Amino acid sequence: MDTANEAGTKLMENLKTIILDAEKMLENSAQHGSESFHKAKEKLESTLADAKFAMRELEDAVISKAKSAAVCTAEYAKEHPWHAAGVAALVGVMLGMLIARK
């Protein structure tokens, strides 16, 4: 879970940086001309690549945790089938009550 939190935090930081870089790029292109625009564009592309990498890391961590949770759930259901059936029935009743309220 720590890996997912770290990747999520890194992704948010990268997205904030992308937004700031885009704003700077627009300001510089309007004020200084093409050379500043190209530098800002390169920096923006670099930051975007970092954000994509962080997104892939986050995706991998989430997939890994989901697979682990599915395996644990399947093992628990095999070891305690009546408990699992009871929990499933309880969740079904609760969902039914929520749907019926609408």
ChimeraX commands (.cxc) that place a marker at each C-alpha (Angstrom):
marker #1 position 0.00,0.00,0.00 radius 0.5
marker #1 position 2.93,2.34,0.64 radius 0.5
marker #1 position 4.08,1.94,-2.96 radius 0.5
marker #1 position 0.65,2.94,-4.23 radius 0.5
marker #1 position 0.54,5.97,-1.91 radius 0.5
marker #1 position 4.03,7.05,-2.97 radius 0.5
marker #1 position 3.18,6.62,-6.64 radius 0.5
marker #1 position -0.08,8.53,-6.19 radius 0.5
marker #1 position 1.67,11.38,-4.42 radius 0.5
marker #1 position 4.37,11.49,-7.08 radius 0.5
marker #1 position 1.73,11.50,-9.81 radius 0.5
marker #1 position -0.11,14.42,-8.22 radius 0.5
marker #1 position 3.15,16.37,-7.90 radius 0.5
marker #1 position 3.94,15.67,-11.55 radius 0.5
marker #1 position 0.49,16.78,-12.67 radius 0.5
marker #1 position 0.82,20.03,-10.70 radius 0.5
marker #1 position 4.22,20.58,-12.30 radius 0.5
marker #1 position 2.75,19.94,-15.76 radius 0.5
marker #1 position 0.07,22.56,-15.16 radius 0.5
marker #1 position 2.62,25.10,-13.92 radius 0.5
marker #1 position 4.94,24.36,-16.86 radius 0.5
marker #1 position 2.08,24.77,-19.32 radius 0.5
marker #1 position 1.17,28.13,-17.81 radius 0.5
marker #1 position 4.81,29.26,-17.98 radius 0.5
marker #1 position 5.05,28.03,-21.56 radius 0.5
marker #1 position 2.04,30.09,-22.57 radius 0.5
marker #1 position 3.41,33.19,-20.82 radius 0.5
marker #1 position 6.88,32.78,-22.32 radius 0.5
marker #1 position 5.64,32.12,-25.83 radius 0.5
marker #1 position 3.54,35.25,-25.74 radius 0.5
marker #1 position 6.35,37.41,-24.34 radius 0.5
marker #1 position 9.69,36.16,-25.66 radius 0.5
marker #1 position 9.24,34.23,-28.85 radius 0.5
marker #1 position 10.10,30.83,-30.18 radius 0.5
marker #1 position 13.33,29.97,-28.28 radius 0.5
marker #1 position 11.66,30.20,-24.89 radius 0.5
marker #1 position 8.70,28.31,-26.30 radius 0.5
marker #1 position 10.89,25.38,-27.37 radius 0.5
marker #1 position 12.64,25.21,-23.98 radius 0.5
marker #1 position 9.32,25.27,-22.16 radius 0.5
marker #1 position 7.92,22.66,-24.52 radius 0.5
marker #1 position 10.87,20.33,-23.86 radius 0.5
marker #1 position 10.45,20.76,-20.11 radius 0.5
marker #1 position 6.72,20.11,-20.39 radius 0.5
marker #1 position 7.32,16.95,-22.44 radius 0.5
marker #1 position 9.87,15.73,-19.88 radius 0.5
marker #1 position 7.48,16.33,-17.00 radius 0.5
marker #1 position 4.69,14.61,-18.92 radius 0.5
marker #1 position 6.92,11.57,-19.48 radius 0.5
marker #1 position 7.63,11.46,-15.73 radius 0.5
marker #1 position 3.91,11.65,-14.99 radius 0.5
marker #1 position 3.21,8.79,-17.40 radius 0.5
marker #1 position 5.89,6.70,-15.71 radius 0.5
marker #1 position 4.41,7.42,-12.27 radius 0.5
marker #1 position 0.96,6.54,-13.61 radius 0.5
marker #1 position 2.26,3.17,-14.83 radius 0.5
marker #1 position 3.85,2.51,-11.43 radius 0.5
marker #1 position 0.59,3.36,-9.70 radius 0.5
marker #1 position -1.35,1.14,-12.08 radius 0.5
marker #1 position 1.03,-1.77,-11.43 radius 0.5
marker #1 position 0.72,-1.32,-7.67 radius 0.5
marker #1 position -3.09,-1.19,-7.83 radius 0.5
marker #1 position -3.25,-4.29,-10.04 radius 0.5
marker #1 position -0.90,-6.14,-7.72 radius 0.5
marker #1 position -2.97,-5.24,-4.64 radius 0.5
marker #1 position -6.21,-6.19,-6.39 radius 0.5
marker #1 position -4.83,-9.58,-7.39 radius 0.5
marker #1 position -3.58,-10.15,-3.85 radius 0.5
marker #1 position -6.98,-9.24,-2.41 radius 0.5
marker #1 position -8.72,-11.58,-4.85 radius 0.5
marker #1 position -6.44,-14.46,-3.88 radius 0.5
marker #1 position -6.98,-13.80,-0.16 radius 0.5
marker #1 position -10.74,-13.62,-0.67 radius 0.5
marker #1 position -10.77,-16.89,-2.61 radius 0.5
marker #1 position -8.68,-18.62,0.07 radius 0.5
marker #1 position -10.96,-17.34,2.83 radius 0.5
marker #1 position -14.06,-18.47,0.93 radius 0.5
marker #1 position -12.57,-21.95,0.52 radius 0.5
marker #1 position -11.66,-22.20,4.20 radius 0.5
marker #1 position -14.90,-20.69,5.53 radius 0.5
marker #1 position -17.64,-21.20,2.92 radius 0.5
marker #1 position -20.55,-20.53,5.30 radius 0.5
marker #1 position -19.04,-17.31,6.58 radius 0.5
marker #1 position -18.44,-16.16,3.01 radius 0.5
marker #1 position -22.03,-17.04,2.04 radius 0.5
marker #1 position -23.33,-15.17,5.09 radius 0.5
marker #1 position -21.31,-12.07,4.27 radius 0.5
marker #1 position -22.46,-12.20,0.64 radius 0.5
marker #1 position -26.09,-12.53,1.76 radius 0.5
marker #1 position -25.70,-9.61,4.18 radius 0.5
marker #1 position -24.17,-7.42,1.49 radius 0.5
marker #1 position -26.98,-8.39,-0.87 radius 0.5
marker #1 position -29.64,-7.49,1.69 radius 0.5
marker #1 position -27.98,-4.14,2.41 radius 0.5
marker #1 position -27.70,-3.30,-1.29 radius 0.5
marker #1 position -31.32,-4.32,-1.79 radius 0.5
marker #1 position -32.39,-2.00,1.01 radius 0.5
marker #1 position -30.40,0.87,-0.46 radius 0.5
marker #1 position -31.86,0.32,-3.92 radius 0.5
marker #1 position -35.39,0.03,-2.53 radius 0.5
marker #1 position -35.07,3.40,-0.75 radius 0.5
marker #1 position -34.73,5.24,-4.05 radius 0.5
marker link #1:1,2 radius 0.2
marker link #1:2,3 radius 0.2
marker link #1:3,4 radius 0.2
marker link #1:4,5 radius 0.2
marker link #1:5,6 radius 0.2
marker link #1:6,7 radius 0.2
marker link #1:7,8 radius 0.2
marker link #1:8,9 radius 0.2
marker link #1:9,10 radius 0.2
marker link #1:10,11 radius 0.2
marker link #1:11,12 radius 0.2
marker link #1:12,13 radius 0.2
marker link #1:13,14 radius 0.2
marker link #1:14,15 radius 0.2
marker link #1:15,16 radius 0.2
marker link #1:16,17 radius 0.2
marker link #1:17,18 radius 0.2
marker link #1:18,19 radius 0.2
marker link #1:19,20 radius 0.2
marker link #1:20,21 radius 0.2
marker link #1:21,22 radius 0.2
marker link #1:22,23 radius 0.2
marker link #1:23,24 radius 0.2
marker link #1:24,25 radius 0.2
marker link #1:25,26 radius 0.2
marker link #1:26,27 radius 0.2
marker link #1:27,28 radius 0.2
marker link #1:28,29 radius 0.2
marker link #1:29,30 radius 0.2
marker link #1:30,31 radius 0.2
marker link #1:31,32 radius 0.2
marker link #1:32,33 radius 0.2
marker link #1:33,34 radius 0.2
marker link #1:34,35 radius 0.2
marker link #1:35,36 radius 0.2
marker link #1:36,37 radius 0.2
marker link #1:37,38 radius 0.2
marker link #1:38,39 radius 0.2
marker link #1:39,40 radius 0.2
marker link #1:40,41 radius 0.2
marker link #1:41,42 radius 0.2
marker link #1:42,43 radius 0.2
marker link #1:43,44 radius 0.2
marker link #1:44,45 radius 0.2
marker link #1:45,46 radius 0.2
marker link #1:46,47 radius 0.2
marker link #1:47,48 radius 0.2
marker link #1:48,49 radius 0.2
marker link #1:49,50 radius 0.2
marker link #1:50,51 radius 0.2
marker link #1:51,52 radius 0.2
marker link #1:52,53 radius 0.2
marker link #1:53,54 radius 0.2
marker link #1:54,55 radius 0.2
marker link #1:55,56 radius 0.2
marker link #1:56,57 radius 0.2
marker link #1:57,58 radius 0.2
marker link #1:58,59 radius 0.2
marker link #1:59,60 radius 0.2
marker link #1:60,61 radius 0.2
marker link #1:61,62 radius 0.2
marker link #1:62,63 radius 0.2
marker link #1:63,64 radius 0.2
marker link #1:64,65 radius 0.2
marker link #1:65,66 radius 0.2
marker link #1:66,67 radius 0.2
marker link #1:67,68 radius 0.2
marker link #1:68,69 radius 0.2
marker link #1:69,70 radius 0.2
marker link #1:70,71 radius 0.2
marker link #1:71,72 radius 0.2
marker link #1:72,73 radius 0.2
marker link #1:73,74 radius 0.2
marker link #1:74,75 radius 0.2
marker link #1:75,76 radius 0.2
marker link #1:76,77 radius 0.2
marker link #1:77,78 radius 0.2
marker link #1:78,79 radius 0.2
marker link #1:79,80 radius 0.2
marker link #1:80,81 radius 0.2
marker link #1:81,82 radius 0.2
marker link #1:82,83 radius 0.2
marker link #1:83,84 radius 0.2
marker link #1:84,85 radius 0.2
marker link #1:85,86 radius 0.2
marker link #1:86,87 radius 0.2
marker link #1:87,88 radius 0.2
marker link #1:88,89 radius 0.2
marker link #1:89,90 radius 0.2
marker link #1:90,91 radius 0.2
marker link #1:91,92 radius 0.2
marker link #1:92,93 radius 0.2
marker link #1:93,94 radius 0.2
marker link #1:94,95 radius 0.2
marker link #1:95,96 radius 0.2
marker link #1:96,97 radius 0.2
marker link #1:97,98 radius 0.2
marker link #1:98,99 radius 0.2
marker link #1:99,100 radius 0.2
marker link #1:100,101 radius 0.2
marker link #1:101,102 radius 0.2
view
